[in-house]
Amino acid sequence: MEHLKQDKIFNIPNLLTVVRIALLPVVVWRFVVGDMTGALLVYLAAMLTDAVDGIIARRFNQITALGKLLDPLADKLSLLTLLGLFVSDGQIPVWVLALILIKEAALIIGGGVALKKGIIVYALPIGKVTTVCFVLSIVARFLQQTVVADALLWVSVALAMVALVWYSVDLMKKLHTSQADSTK
């Protein structure tokens, strides 16, 4: 936690991440009132902030501990919110949302256990690819490209399960190494 105090947490990337989170209720509202175009446009704006905040953070060395926590949280909230909306609309089976919820909970718990032991679990490329596939699936669903949306959804779910295994194996290796180092 000391590291958080040292970071300059009020920077453009972190602000963009907060904006992305703040846009989610607007997406929900537009979706619920049946304005799919409005919901899609706000969702795309939110996803644009995701891309821009990462570019700015890396390019201008504005990566912070808070940003490392907020950005994945915003990703998870965005994904789960949109999946929930499409489940509520009958376009996606509820088991998909349940599976992703369980996967995200497992990753959060595993990350928490690791953090408590001083181990940081970083995002892996497969996680980024999975997120892109989910976003493309969601956009295709908004555009009523059901076949494309469904195909991308199944690819996304498969990648999410592979990512869960990958992260789990990576975490177990790190925990084992940490335990071995502490017994020396």
N, C-alpha and C positions, 0 to 999 in steps of 0.2 A: 504494500500500500504506500510505502514511502516513495516509491518511484512515481506514483500518480501525482503526488504533491509537487514533484520536481518538474513534471512535464508542463508545457504551456498547453493547457487543455482547451482554451478558447481559441481555436484556429479554424480556418475555412473548412478543412476536411471534416472535423467533428461537427461543425455547424451544419454542413450538408447532410451528414448522417442523421442529425436530429430532425432536420427538415424532412428527410425520407420517412422517418418514423411518424412525424406529424401529418404527413400526407395520407397515411393509411386510413384514418377515419373518413377522409374525404372520398377515397376510393370506395370504401364500404357504403357510404351515403349515396354516392352516384349509382352504385350497383343496385342497392336496395330500391331506389326510386325508379329503376329501369333505364337509367341513362348510361347505356353500355359504352357509348362513344366517350362520354365524360369520364367514366371510370377508367377506360383504357388510356385516355390522354393523361390523367393524373398518375396512373400507374407507370406509364412511360416516363413521365417527368421524375417520378421517384427513382426509377431505375437509372435514369440519366445522372441523378445526383450520386448514385452508387459508383458509377464509372468515373465521374469527375472527381469525387472525393479521393478515390484511390490514386488517380493520376497526380493530383495536387500533392497528396501526402508523400508519395514517393519522389516526385520531381523536386519538391522544395523541402525535403527532409522534415516533414511535419507529422511523421508517424509518432503517435503517443500511445501510452498504455491504455488510456481511456478509449482512444480510437480502436485499438485492438479488441476491446471488449464491446464497444457500441456497434461497430460495423457488422460483425457476425450476428449480433442480437437483432439489428435491423433486417439483415438477410432472413433470419429465421421468422421474425414477425411478419415480414412481407410475404414470404412463401406460405406460411400457415394461414394467414389471413385470406390470401387469394384462393388457396385450396379450399378453405372453409366456405368461402362464398360460392365456389362452383359445386361443392358438395351440397350446400343448401339449395342450390338451383337444380340439383339432380343431374348435373353434367359429369360429375366425377364420383366414383363409388366412395362411400364413407371409409372403407378399409384402407384406401390410399392415404387419406388424412391421418387415420389412426396409426398406420405404419410409419409415416413420416414423423408424427408426434413422438412415437416411441423411440425412433432413431435419434431425434433431436434431444430428447430427454436423456438418453443414454450418453450422448456426446457431452451434454452439459454436466452430467454427474461425473463422467470419466475425467473431463477437463477440470472439474472442481477437486476431485481426488488428487489429480496430478499437481494442480496448483498448490494444494495444501502441503505437498511434499517438495515444493519448489521447482516443479517441472512444468515447463510451458509447452503446450501442444499447439503447434502452428498449423495454419490452414495448409492443406495439401492441394496440389493441382487438380486432383479428381473432384475435390469439393467445389472448386471454381467451375469446372466443366459441368458438373451436376447442376449448379445454380443457373448457368447459362441455358442449359436444356430445359429446366423448369420455367424460366422466364419466357423462352421461345414457345413452350407449350401453352403458357397462360396467354400470351399475345395471340397465338393461333386460335385459341378458344374464344377470345374476345372477337376475333375476326370471323368467327363461325366456320373455321377450317377444321372441322371435327376430326377428319381422318388424320391430318397432320398433327393436330393437338393431341389426339389419343396416342399416336405413335411416339411423339416426343415425351408424353407423360410416362409411357411404359419404359422408354429408354432412361428417363430421369429417375424413375423408381428403382430400376435395376442398378443404375450408377450410384444412387443413394445407398443401396444395400452393400455394394462393393466398397463404397467409401466408409461405411460403418465398420466393415471388417478391416479395411486398411488402417483406419484410425485406431481401432481396437488393438491390432497387432503392434502398431507403432507405439501406442501407450504402454502396452505390456512390456515391450522391449525396454522402454525408458524407465518404467517402474522397476523392472528387474535389474537394470544397470544401476539405478539409484540405490536399490537395496544392497546390491553387491558392493558398491562403493562405500556405503555407510557401515558395512561390516568389516572393512579393511582396517 
